[in-house]
């Protein structure tokens, strides 16, 4: 299952949780930040229940109005254990999206 998250939302979450202004230049930076977020919130406990194996992070630029006006967006692909029910996957991802939307 995949979702996309704007870099600004990840940066805002790290600022709120750690008090640090993080710079996300690439998918490795975003993955590190996401690992911090999962560890610092209750979401990590839920991922243990859902047996989240890994998160693959890729990036792309989303152009709103012109080639100059763009946002860095990260595509997060969640890899779960094979026997995890789809409902558990959706529940974890929904909770993560709600966390970012509350910021």
N, C-alpha and C positions, 0 to 999 in steps of 0.2 A: 504494500500500500504506500502511496506517495502523497505528499502535500507540498505546497510551496509557502515559504515564509520570507517576508522582506527583511533585508539585513538590519534595518532600523529597529524592527521589533526584537530581534535577538540582542542587539546592542542595548536597547532599553531594559530588557530583562536582566542582563548582566549588571547594568548600572544599578538596578533596584536590588538585586540579590547580593552583589559583591561590593558595590560602591566604586566600581572601576569603569572608566570609559574605554571600552575595548574597540579595536579596529579590526574589521573583518575584510581581509584582502582576497581571501580564497576559500575554497571548500574546507581545507584543513583547519583554518581559523574558526569557521562556523561549526565544524564538528566538535572542536574542543569546547567552544562556548556552549553548545547544546549538551555536552556531557556534564558541564558544570550546572546547567539549569536542571537537568534531570536529577542530579545528586542533591541539589539544594532544595528541591521541592518534593512534595508527596508523589509526584509523577514517577519518580524512580521506584518507589515501592510498588506502584501499580504495574510498572514495566516488568518487575520481577515476577509478579503474579501472572502477567501475560507472557512471560518468558521472551522478552525482547532480546534478540541475539546481537543485532548491530543496526546502525543507521548509516546508510550511504548518502553522502552529501555531494551534490553537484551545484554549479552556479550558472546563472545566465543573467543577461541584462534585459530588463523590461522597459521598453520605450513608450512613454505616455503620449507625448505630443510631438516630439522631434528627436533627432539623433543626439541632441545635447541634453535633453531632459529625460533622464533614465534612472531607474532604481536597480540596485543589485538584489537579485532574488535567489534564494537557495531552495533547491528541490531536495526534500528529505524523503528517502525511501527506507521504510522500516522493515527489517527482516526479523520475523518471529520464528520460534520453533515450529516444525511442520504440523504438530497436532493442536496448535492454538486455534480456537474457534474464531470465525470472522467477527462475531459480536464482541469478543474481547479485544481484537485488534482495533475495531472501530471505536470502542469505548476509550481505549488509551489515546488514540489520535484525537478524538473529540475533546478529551480533557486537556491535551496539549494545546490545541487550537484555542480553547476557552481561556487558558492561562495567558496566551499571547494577546488575545482580544481584550482582556481586562487591563492591560498595561496602558 
